[in-house]
Amino acid sequence: MMVKLFANLRAFAKDGRVEVALPPGATVRDALVHLFARVPALQEHVLDPATGELLPYVQVMLKGRLVRDLQGLDTPVGANVEMAIFPPVAGG
């Protein structure tokens, strides 16, 4: 699975992309565990350390849909799917 990182999260990975290998039946939570194993510094910017859930302002998408609108971190990722992670972004 390819994980795309956006905005300030891009700085943690070359080209803002990280390839992670997942077993069949993997979920978004599994993908994040594998991602953080490859890029540990990302974890504090994506997950709440107290709950292990996504930080409220972080958006994770699969196939253009927010995982919050699906099954959250328990959403199955399927084969050949890209995951995108967006931190909060503000402009002026």
Backbone as numpy.savetxt, mean C-alpha at the origin, in Angstrom:
# Nx Ny Nz CAx CAy CAz Cx Cy Cz
3.46 -8.65 -7.55 2.62 -7.49 -7.55 3.51 -6.26 -7.55
3.09 -5.27 -8.30 3.79 -4.00 -8.31 3.05 -3.03 -7.40
3.79 -2.39 -6.49 3.22 -1.37 -5.62 3.77 -0.03 -6.08
2.87 0.89 -6.40 3.25 2.23 -6.82 3.07 3.17 -5.65
4.09 3.98 -5.43 4.07 4.96 -4.34 4.01 6.36 -4.92
3.24 7.22 -4.30 3.05 8.56 -4.83 3.47 9.62 -3.83
3.67 10.84 -4.33 4.05 12.02 -3.56 5.30 11.72 -2.73
5.29 12.09 -1.44 6.51 11.94 -0.63 6.89 10.48 -0.37
5.98 9.54 -0.58 6.31 8.12 -0.40 7.27 7.62 -1.48
7.30 8.29 -2.62 8.18 7.89 -3.72 9.65 7.90 -3.31
9.99 8.77 -2.38 11.39 8.91 -1.96 11.93 7.63 -1.30
11.04 6.75 -0.86 11.48 5.53 -0.18 11.83 4.40 -1.14
11.47 4.55 -2.40 11.70 3.47 -3.37 12.18 4.03 -4.70
13.05 3.31 -5.33 13.54 3.70 -6.63 12.38 3.80 -7.61
12.26 4.91 -8.28 11.20 5.15 -9.26 9.80 5.10 -8.67
9.68 5.08 -7.33 8.36 5.04 -6.71 7.62 3.74 -6.93
8.37 2.68 -7.21 7.75 1.37 -7.46 8.51 0.30 -6.70
7.75 -0.65 -6.15 8.36 -1.78 -5.43 7.64 -3.05 -5.87
8.42 -4.02 -6.30 7.87 -5.33 -6.68 7.85 -6.22 -5.45
6.70 -6.82 -5.16 6.61 -7.76 -4.05 6.01 -9.07 -4.55
6.56 -10.18 -4.07 6.05 -11.51 -4.43 5.03 -11.93 -3.38
3.87 -12.35 -3.85 2.80 -12.75 -2.94 2.31 -14.16 -3.24
1.91 -14.88 -2.21 1.35 -16.21 -2.42 -0.09 -16.10 -2.92
-0.63 -17.16 -3.51 -2.03 -17.15 -3.91 -2.93 -16.87 -2.70
-3.99 -16.14 -2.94 -4.93 -15.83 -1.87 -4.51 -14.67 -0.99
-3.47 -13.94 -1.39 -2.97 -12.83 -0.58 -3.97 -11.69 -0.51
-3.86 -10.93 0.57 -4.71 -9.76 0.79 -3.86 -8.49 0.74
-4.53 -7.36 0.82 -3.81 -6.08 0.90 -2.90 -6.09 2.12
-3.37 -6.62 3.23 -2.54 -6.70 4.45 -1.26 -7.49 4.16
-1.39 -8.63 3.47 -0.22 -9.45 3.12 0.74 -8.66 2.23
0.18 -7.94 1.27 1.01 -7.14 0.36 1.78 -6.09 1.14
1.12 -5.46 2.11 1.81 -4.45 2.92 2.91 -5.07 3.77
2.67 -6.24 4.33 3.70 -6.93 5.12 4.94 -7.17 4.25
4.72 -7.65 3.03 5.85 -7.90 2.12 6.51 -6.59 1.69
5.71 -5.56 1.47 6.25 -4.26 1.09 7.14 -3.71 2.21
6.66 -3.78 3.45 7.43 -3.24 4.58 8.68 -4.07 4.85
8.66 -5.33 4.50 9.87 -6.15 4.62 10.95 -5.64 3.66
10.51 -5.17 2.50 11.46 -4.64 1.50 11.85 -3.20 1.79
10.87 -2.41 2.30 11.10 -0.98 2.55 10.53 -0.64 3.94
11.26 -0.98 5.00 10.74 -0.81 6.36 10.33 0.63 6.72
11.01 1.62 6.19 10.71 3.01 6.54 9.31 3.44 6.12
8.70 2.72 5.20 7.35 3.09 4.74 6.28 2.83 5.80
6.48 1.85 6.64 5.42 1.40 7.54 4.85 2.53 8.38
5.69 3.36 8.98 5.21 4.42 9.84 4.43 5.50 9.08
4.57 5.53 7.76 3.86 6.51 6.94 2.56 5.96 6.38
2.31 4.66 6.60 1.13 4.02 6.02 0.19 3.44 7.09
0.75 2.82 8.11 -0.07 2.15 9.14 0.02 2.85 10.48
-1.09 2.84 11.19 -1.13 3.33 12.56 -0.46 2.29 13.45
0.61 2.64 14.18 1.32 1.65 14.98 0.46 1.07 16.11
-0.51 1.81 16.58 -1.36 1.34 17.69 -2.39 0.32 17.24
-2.90 0.48 16.01 -4.00 -0.38 15.56 -3.60 -1.34 14.45
-2.52 -1.02 13.73 -2.14 -1.83 12.57 -3.02 -1.59 11.36
-3.88 -0.58 11.44 -4.77 -0.23 10.32 -4.16 0.93 9.54
-4.72 1.17 8.36 -4.25 2.30 7.56 -4.43 3.60 8.32
-3.46 4.48 8.20 -3.64 5.82 8.74 -4.85 6.45 8.04
-5.62 7.27 8.73 -6.87 7.77 8.16 -6.70 8.59 6.89
-5.56 9.19 6.70 -5.34 10.05 5.53 -4.59 9.35 4.40
-4.26 8.08 4.55 -3.57 7.31 3.51 -4.60 6.55 2.70
-4.46 6.61 1.39 -5.38 5.92 0.50 -4.63 4.81 -0.24
-5.21 3.61 -0.23 -4.65 2.47 -0.96 -5.69 2.06 -1.99
-5.23 1.89 -3.23 -6.15 1.56 -4.31 -5.72 0.29 -5.03
-6.72 -0.50 -5.44 -6.55 -1.66 -6.31 -7.52 -1.49 -7.46
-7.04 -1.63 -8.67 -7.89 -1.50 -9.85 -8.72 -0.22 -9.82
-8.12 0.88 -9.34 -8.80 2.16 -9.32 -9.86 2.31 -8.24
-9.92 1.37 -7.31 -10.92 1.45 -6.23 -10.22 1.51 -4.89
-10.75 2.34 -4.01 -10.20 2.44 -2.66 -10.48 1.16 -1.90
-9.46 0.63 -1.25 -9.67 -0.60 -0.48 -10.62 -0.36 0.69
-10.71 0.88 1.16 -11.67 1.21 2.23 -13.10 0.93 1.77
-13.36 1.06 0.47 -14.69 0.82 -0.09 -14.91 -0.66 -0.41
-13.88 -1.45 -0.25 -13.96 -2.89 -0.52 -13.96 -3.61 0.82
-12.94 -4.41 1.08 -12.85 -5.14 2.35 -11.68 -4.65 3.19
-11.27 -3.41 2.96 -10.15 -2.85 3.72 -8.89 -3.64 3.50
-8.13 -3.85 4.56 -6.87 -4.58 4.45 -7.07 -6.06 4.15
-8.29 -6.54 4.31 -8.60 -7.94 4.02 -9.03 -8.16 2.57
-8.97 -7.13 1.75 -9.32 -7.24 0.34 -8.34 -8.16 -0.38
-8.82 -9.19 -1.07 -7.91 -10.04 -1.86 -7.29 -9.22 -2.99
-6.02 -9.47 -3.26 -5.36 -8.69 -4.31 -5.43 -9.34 -5.68
-5.55 -10.64 -5.76 -5.62 -11.29 -7.06 -4.28 -11.26 -7.78
-4.28 -11.86 -8.96 -3.05 -11.95 -9.75 -2.90 -10.74 -10.67
-1.67 -10.33 -10.88 -1.33 -9.27 -11.83 -2.07 -7.96 -11.57
-2.20 -7.60 -10.31 -2.87 -6.37 -9.94 -1.83 -5.40 -9.39
-1.96 -4.14 -9.74 -1.10 -3.11 -9.16 -1.81 -2.49 -7.97
-1.03 -2.18 -6.96 -1.56 -1.48 -5.80 -0.92 -0.10 -5.77
-1.71 0.92 -5.49 -1.22 2.29 -5.41 -1.45 2.81 -4.00
-0.44 3.49 -3.47 -0.55 4.07 -2.13 -0.31 5.58 -2.23
-1.31 6.32 -1.73 -1.27 7.78 -1.78 -1.25 8.36 -0.36
-0.24 9.15 -0.03 -0.25 9.85 1.25 -1.13 11.10 1.10
-1.33 11.85 2.18 -2.09 13.09 2.02 -1.30 14.06 1.16
-2.00 14.76 0.31 -1.37 15.73 -0.57 -2.19 17.01 -0.51
-1.52 18.11 -0.32 -2.20 19.40 -0.28 -1.48 20.36 -1.21
-2.19 21.31 -1.69 -1.59 22.28 -2.58 -1.98 23.67 -2.16
-1.39 24.61 -2.83 -1.72 25.98 -2.45 -1.80 26.85 -3.65
